[in-house]
Amino acid sequence: MTAELVRGQNHTLPQTRLEIRVSAGTPVVAGATLGDERGTVRGVEWIAHPGSPQLPGLEVSQQAAADHRLAVDLEALPVGAHRVTVLLALPVGVGGPVRFGAVPAPFVAVTGLDGTEIATFTLTDLDAESAVSALELYRRQDAWKVRAVGQGYAGGLAEMLADQGVTDSAVLAGTIQEAVTRGLARSVAPPPPRTPEGDRVRHATGSADHRPTAPPPAPEPPEPLADPAHTTQPHTAQPHTAPGPAAGGPSAAGASAGGPINYAHPRRQHAAPPSPPPAAPPAQPGQPAQPVAGDATGWSMDERLYNQIWGMFEDLARAVAAYRSAVDFAESRMDQELDRALSDPRNRIGGAGDRAREAARAKRDELASRAREALDRDLAQLAAEAAVVEPALPAAYAGWGNPVWHAHRIPMEIPMALRIGDLHLPERTDLRIPLLVRLPLERGMWVDSGRTASEAAALMDTDRLRRLAMETAVAHAARLLAVYPPGEFAVHVIDPAGSAAGPLAPLVEAGVLAGPPAAGPGGVASVLAHLTRRVDLVQMAVRARAADSLPPDLDTGEQLLVVNDFPHGFDDRAVTQLRYLADEGPAVGVHLLMVADRDEASAYGPVLDPLWRSLLRITPVADSHLADPWVGHAWTYEPLTIPPGSRVLEQVLAAVAAARRAAGR
């Protein structure tokens, strides 16, 4: 399972022998420091750099390179070392770039010794910095974790080392750069990209306004994702991504670093050079530029729109965070001025105190008003952009009301992501940002049918809420079927009591299910046993590198299990199997979409806590339960709804069935 980290996010490391891979698109210096419990570097003997590349448990490259592999054995580190910080810096005095804002965004991956990615991080939003602390591995309660840092230093290596407590940091920085200069003749230029079937090809650029773009497509085999607003983003985040790695074409700065440029995209069957984003209409003097759909970087319009949506999410998060911070500052300043005024006994008599209060409140109102004006300008620009982007979205990113669904054709390739709802903030509830989850799914989803899910749910009849939750699950299953090529996605349904016959009717009547909805103890056991067997066999084949040994009757396409009204109809064995599928299934193409009320499963106690945590919780009604990892906003999630009286769901499922028949599935 790969965690695509955003700045400040952490992730548990499942092993202690690791590789840290750096891809920068231009030669950079890679090093690492060891820190104690406070993060302080005790001396030069705790610093690995090109002039001294080896420490106990740590080895770095001996020269500047576009790509690095750093070896780390956390169990072999010196006694007292609790932190490993990975450092990147641009070589100085060699005529190359002098700031990270002029080069592609560096990409860092923590992998196992077999190359399996554990966590990745793309260092976006860099500008004048010439050195950066990329990430750190740190010990917390006898367990090791990785944290995405992304702290840049305009003062270069000397400032960065001084920040970690290194004495004579300027002298050491000069020594490192001297060693780099001596070995620069052997520096590795950007290597020729591999074929789409090989390792992941990454080209990253920063956009003109330094807006981070979204994560690139995951390699095959599929790996599980965190959505931008529920990271742990995004936009996951992300986003919110979490943010997010950049996926764009090589910039002019990157091209000047040398080496051939290959425009083959790792997830596209027919590669081509990325076409430039559409040009925006010229803006009137003093007016903001007119928004254009697809103005982000990317190899296709789908990818550019995905990146643009991610950028809109981050822009909205930052604009609102700035506004709320300004209002808090205005309130705090007013309180301080009132305290100072009223602490003077002379102001407690006559009208001096009243005048002081009025003056403090007037300043507060002025600051808040100016902050609101700035926010309104930003929101108006984002609303104009959303109005342009929404009609241009492909089906996978579009809401059910978008006409693109009426002309939808089943694709021959899997899209980058799927829209599962919208997000908005209370400052402007009509400004909706699509919530996209990466495909293939990296975690299951849980549609909360409980009445305590939100205010709207608490006011709704229980039976109506449960039906709405199941209709939401059916609509998501239909969207997944519609965006996968024929025969590459199968849906299984467990409905123990047969209570979801109405919501399931569109799937059943279209004939797109892998089998009839399973009911009763026998049906539940049969479906769970079938999917558990598939997970076991594929896992063994992957580990043994013997995919050709799988049984011929095994469906290797993606599988989705829809479970209604959990835990009704599940015994202890079935619950254990379901937890196993939720934990191990996404990595080998088995995904869970569960409709459940957590309160009704309370009898299991903490046994089910890992299950709830492993699933992305969504609701059939609006609920403000998703938080981004940057500023901690509580985003209101709005589920996608089918317009009243529309037959779009039936039309889409009919197209899925027709495509399957044409493909002989």
N, C-alpha and C positions, 0 to 999 in steps of 0.2 A: 504494500500500500504506500503510495507516494503522497506526501503532504506538501502542497505548494504553499510555502510560507509567505507571509507578508511581514513588513517591518514591525518588530516587537513580538511576533508570534513565536511560540515554542512548540516542540514536538519531542516526545519520548524516543530515545534511541533503543532499538531492540537488541543491539549487539555492541561490542566494544572495539572490535577490529574493523576499521572503516577506511574508505577512501574519500577524499574531498576533491571533487573535480571542478575546475574553473574554466570557463569559456568566455573570452573577452573580446574576440574579434580584432584585437590589436595587442602587441606585446605588452605585458604588465609584469610587475614584480609580485611574487606571491611569497608570503612568509607567515609565521605563526608565533604567538607568544603564549607562555604559560603564566597563569595567575593563581594566587592563593585564594582563600575564601573570600577576601575582599576585592579580588580582581587585580591585585597589585603584582607587578612583575618584580621579582626579587633581585634580578641582575641580568647581565648579558648572557649568562649561562642558561637562562630560561627563554631565550629568543632564537628561533630557527629562521635563517634567512640565506640568500644565495652564497654569502661568504662563510656561513657556518650552517650547512643544511640539515644536520642531524642532531637530534636530542633523544634521550631515552623515550621510546614510544612515539616519536614524531620525526618525519622526514619531509622536506620541502624541495622544490626545484632549485637547481643551481644557476639558473639564468632566467632572463626575461623571456616570456613566451606568450603566445596567444591562448594556449591551452595548458593547464597544469593538472597534475595528479599528486595530491598530498596524502601520504600514508599516516594513519593515526592508530595507535594501540593504546586505548585509554587505561588498560590495566598495567601497562608498562611505564606510565608517566612517573616522574620523580615524586617522592613522598612530599606531601604538602601542596601538590598541584591540583587544583580543583576546577580550573578553567583553561580551555584552549581557544584563543581568539585568532581567527584567520584574517590576515591583512593583505590588502592589494594596494599597489602604488604604481604610478606611471614613471618610467625611467626619465631622468632629467639630463639635460645637456647632450641629447643625442638627436635633436631635431624632430622628435616625434610630438604627439599631442601632449599638452601640458595641463589639461583638465578633463575630467571624466564626462563633462557635458558635451564634449566634442567627439566622443567615441560611442560605439554601441554599448548598451547597458550590459554590464558583466552578469553572467549567470553562474551560480554556484550550486552544486548538487552534493549531498552527502549520500554515499552509496555503500553497500556491502562489498565484500571482496569479490563477489561474483558479478558486480556491476549493477545489481538491483538498486534502484533509487529509493532512498528512505525519505528524504526531504529535499526540496529545491527552493531556491530564492533568487530572484532577479533584482539587481540593485538599480532601481529607477530613481528619478528625481535628483540625480546628481548634476552639478553644474560646474562651479569653480573649483571643486575639490580635486586634489591630485593624489590623495591617499584616502583609503576607506577601510574601516573595520567591517568586514563582510558578515561574518556570523561567529558565534561562539558555541562551543560544547562545554557544558558545565554540569557539575555534580550537585544533585539535590536529593537529600535523604537517601543516600546510597544508590541512587539511580542517575544515569546520565541523560541529559537532554540537549537538544540543539535549539538555539534561538537566532532568528534573523535580526541582525543589528542594522547594517546599512548606514553607519555613522561616518560621514565624510569630513575631511580636514583640508581646508584650503592651504594650510601651512605645510602640507605634505607629511612625509614620514616622521620628521622631527617632532612636529606637533602631535601626531598620533601616538608616538612612543612616549612622549612626555605626559600625555593624558593617562597613560597606564602606569605612571610612576617611575619611568626609566630615567635615571640620572645621566647627564651628558648625552641626551637624546640626539642633539645636533651632530655630535661626533659620530655616534653609531649610525645615524642616517647617512652621513657622508661615506662611511665605510661600506654600507650596503650598496649605495649607488655606485661606488667605485668598483665593487665586485661585479655589479650588473654591467657596467660599461666594459669591463674586461671580457665578459662573456657574451656581449650583445651580438658579436659576429656569428655566434652559434644559435641566436634566438630563433624560435620556431614561428614562422609565419602562419597565418590561418590555414589549416590543412584543407585539402580538397574535400568537400562534403561527400558523405557516403550516399549510397543509393537509398531510395525510400524504404527498402527492406532492411537496411542496416540501422546503425545507431541514429538517434534523433539529430536532425539538422536544425540548428538554432541560429537565426539572424535576428538581431535586436537593434532597434534604434529608439532614440528619444524623440518624441514629437516636438514641434516648435514651442509649444507652451509647456513642455515637460510633463504632459499628462501621461501617467503610466498606462500602458496598454495591458490587455488581458493575457492570461496564461496561454502558451501554445498548446496544440493538441498533444495528448499523451501518446506514447509509442505503443505498438502492439507487443505483447498482449495487453489488453485493457487493464488500466489501473484504477482503483477507486479514487472522490473529490469533496472538497468542502465548499459549499456555496459561499459567495462573497459576503453575505450578510450574516452567516452563522459560523464564522470561524471561531473559530476557535481561536474569506469573504468571502468580502466579498468578498461584489460584486463583487467575491467575492469575490473569497472576497478576493481573492480574491483575489471578493470582491479580493472587499471589500473587502480573493483574493488577494489580500487577500486578499494589500494587496496583491501587485501581480507582475509576473514576468512579461516581457515585451515580445511580441511576435510580429516582426516587420521585416522589410527588405533591408539590405545593407545600405548604410548611409554613405555619403561622400567620404566622411572621415574613415569609416570602416573600410571602404574600398581602397583608400590610399595606403592602408597598412600592408598591402601586398597580398599575393595569393590569388588563385582563380576564384571566380564567383559562380556558384552553381545555383540555379533558380529552382531546383527540384524541391518540392514541398513534401515532407515525410508522410503526410496523410492524404495526398491527392494522387489519383492514378495518372493524370496527365499534367505534368508540371509546365509552368510557363513563367516568365518574368512577371513580378507583381506590377500590375498596372497602377499608375499614380492615382491617388485619391482625386475625386472630382473637384474641380476648382470652384471655389465659392464666388458668387456674384460680387463684383466690387462694391465695397461699402461706401455709403455717403460720408462726406467729411464729418467727423465728430460722432459717427454712429458705429455700433459694433458690427463686425462682419456678419454677413448673412449665413445662417447654418446650412450645411449640406449633408445629406445622408451618405455615410461611408467615408468621412474625411479622416479616419484614423488609419494607421499603418496596417498592412495585411496583404496576404497573397491572393485573396479573392474578396469579392464583395461581402460574402458571409462573414469572413474573418474581420474585415474592416468594420462591419456593423457590430459585431461582437465586441471588438475593442472600443468602439465608440460608446456603446451602452455602458461598458465598464467605466470608461472615463466620465460619463455623465453621472454615474453613481458616486464616484469619488468627488466630483465637483460639487454635487449637492451636499454630500457629507461635510466637506470642508467649509462650504459657504455657511451652512447652518451652524457648524461648530464655531466659526468665527463670530457669527451673530450672537450666539448664546454666551460666548466668552465676553464679548463687548458689553452685553446687558449685565452679566454678573459683575464685571468690573465697575460699571456705572453704579450698581446697587452698593457694592463694597465701598466705593469712593464716597457716596452719599452718607453711608453709615459712619465712615471715619470723620467726615466733616461735621456731622451732627454731634458726634462724641466730643470733638475738639471744641465746638461752639458751646455745648452745654456744660462742659467741664469748667468753663469760666463762670464764676458766680455772678459777674456783672451782666451776663446774658440771660440770667434767670429772672430778671426784673424788667418790667416794661416790655417794649416790642422788639428788643434786640434778638431775643431767642426766636421769635416768630419769623423775623426777617432772615435769620441764619438758616432756619428750616426751609423757608421758601427758596432761598438761593441754592441750597444743596439739592432740593428737589428739582429745581429748574435745570441745574447742570446735569442731573441724572436723566431728566427727560430729553435734554438736547443730545447727550451721548447716545441714548437708546434710539432716538429718532434718526440720527445719522447712521447708526448701525442697521436700522431697519431699511433705510433708503438703499444702502449698499447691498443688503440682502435681496431687496425687491429687484434691483437691477440684475443681480446674478440669477435669480429665479426666473425673471422674464426671459433672459437669454436661454436658459435651460429649457423653459417651456417652448420657446420657438424652435429649439433644436429637437425636442421631443415630437413636436407637431410635424417636423420634416422626416424624422427617422421612422416613426411608427408606420406610416403607409408603405415605406420601402422595405420593411422587414420580410425575410423569407418565412415560410410557413412554420418552421421550427421555432422561430423567435416571435411569431405573431400571436395575438390574442384570437379567440374564436370569432370575434366580430370582424376581423380583417378579411376583405374579399379574397385575399390570396388563398384561403382555404377552399374556396369554391372552385378554384382552378388547379388545386393541388394534384401533383402526380407523384407517385411513390418514387423516391430517389434511388439512384444506383450507388450512392456513397452515404456514409453516416455523417450528419452535420456535426459541427463542433459542439453544439449545446442545444438544450431544450428549455423553453420557457415554461415555468410552472406557476407563475403568479406575478404580482406587481408589488413594489415597495413604495411607500411614501412617508413623509414626515409631517408633523402637525403644522409646521410653518406654512405649508401649502399642500393641502391634501389632494388637489386635482393634478399635481405634478407627479406622475407615476413613472417609476423606473422598472423596466422588466427584470424579473428575477430569473436568471439563467443558471442551469446546472450543466456541468460538462458531461459529455457523452464519450465513451460508455460511462454509465453511472458508477460512482465510486463509493456510494453509500445508499442504503435503502431509505424509504420515506414512510412516515407514519402520519396518517390523517387522523387527527384527534377528534373523536366523536363525543368527547365529554362535555357536559354543560358548564364545567368550570373553566373551559378553554379560554373564554373571553367574555366581555360584557354582552356582546351580541349573542353568543351561545347560551349564556345564562337566561336570556329572555325568550329562548326558543323552545318549543315543545321537544321532548326527548326523542320521540319517534321521527319527527321531522328532521331533527339534527342528524340522527343516524342515517336516514335515507340520503340527506344532502352529503354526508361524508362519503358514503359509498358511491354516489354519483360523481363526486370529485375524483375518487380513485379510478372509476371507469373512464372518465375523461382523460386522465393522465395516461392510463394504459393505451387508450386509443391514439393519443399523440405520439407515444413511443412506437406503436405499430406503424403509424403513418410516416415516420421519418427514417425508419430502417429499410434497407433493401428487402425485397421479398424473400421470405424464408430465413432471414437472419435474426428474427426476434419472435419469441413464442411467449404466450401468456397462459399461465395456469391460475385457476381460481379455486380457493377453498371457502365454501359457504356452509359451515357445519349444520346450521338449522334450516338452510334454504330460505332465509329471510330476505335475501337480496335479489330475488328473482326479477323484480321490477327494474332496479337500476342496471342489472346485468343484461337485460333484454337486448340492447343494441349489440353487445359483443356476441351473445349467443345466436341471435338471428342472422348476423352477418357471417357466422361460421369462421371466425378468426381465432377462436380459442384453441389451445392444444388439445383440449378434451372438455367434456361437460363439467360444469362446476361440481367439485367434490363435496359431498354431504355425508354426514354421519361419521362415526369413528373409523369405519373402514375406508371411506373416501379420504379423510384427513391423513390417515396412516399411509395410504398408497401414494399420494402426491408427495408427501414429505420424504418417503423412502426413495422415490424416483429421483428427486432433486438432490437428496443427500448423496446418493450413489453417483450422480453426475459430478458433483463437487469433488468427491473422493477420487474418482477415476481421472479427472482432468488434473487435479493437483499432483497425483502420482506421475502422470505422463509428463507434466511440466518439469517436475523435479528430476525425473529420469531422462529428460530430453528425448522422449519416445512418443511423440504425438501420433506417429503412424501406427502405434499399437493399440489405440483406442478401439473399442468395439464398433463395428459398422453401424449398429443401430443407435449409437449415441448421437444426439443432436448437439453439435458444437456451437450452434448459434446462441445469442444472448437469451436468457430465460428470465421472465418476470413472474413472481408468485404474488398474487393478490389474495390477501386474507381478510375476510370480513368478520367483524364482531369478536376479535380476539379478547379474552382467552376462552370463550364459550366453545365447547367441543374439543378442547385440548387437554390431554392427560399429561403427566409429568414427562413421559418419553417424547411426546409431540412437542412440548415446550422446549425441551433440550435440543431437539432437532431444529426447531425454528431459530433458536439462538445460534446454533452452529451455522445455519444458512446465512443469517444476518452478519456474522463475523467473517466467515470464510468465503461466502458465495461471491461477493462483488469482484474479488480478485480473479475469479475464473468464470465470470459471466453469468452468475445467478444473483438476481436482485429481488428485494422484498418491498412490497407496497402493502402496508398493513393499516386497516381501519380498526381503531380500538379506543376504548375509554380507560385511561390508566387507573382510575379509581376502582374499576371493576376487576382489575388484576392485582389489587392490593393484597389479596390473600397469599400471593407468592412472596411477599416481602421484598427484601433487597436482591433476591435471586434474579429478578427481571431488570434491575437497574442498568446493568450493562447493555441490555437490549434497547431500552429507551434511549440511552446515550448514543448508541451506534446509529440511530436513525435520524434523518432530518424531519423535524416536526413541522407539519403544515396544518392548516385548519380549513374547514369548509366555509367559515365566515371570517370576516376581518378580525385580526388580532395583532397587537403590538408586542410580539415575542421574539423577534429576531434582532440581534445586536451585531454591529460591525466591530472589527478589532482595532480600528484606528482611534476613534473618538467615543465609542461606546453608545452611539445613538440607539434608541429603541425604535426600530423601524416597524411600521404597520404593514403586515402582509395581507394582500388582497388576493383571494383565489381567482383563477380564471373562470368566467361564467359563460355559458352558451346563451346567446340572445334569445329571449322568449319567442317561442314559435318557430325557431330556426331548426332546420333539418341537417345542419352542417355535420353533426356527429355521425348520423346515418350515412351521409354522402361520403365522408372520409372513410368510414369502415367498409363501405361498398367498394371504394377504390382500392383499399387494401386487399379485399377478397379477390377482386378482379386481377390485380397484379400477381397475386399468388397463383391463381389458376393459369395465367399466361406463362408463369415461370415453372409450371408443373409442380408446385409445392402442395 
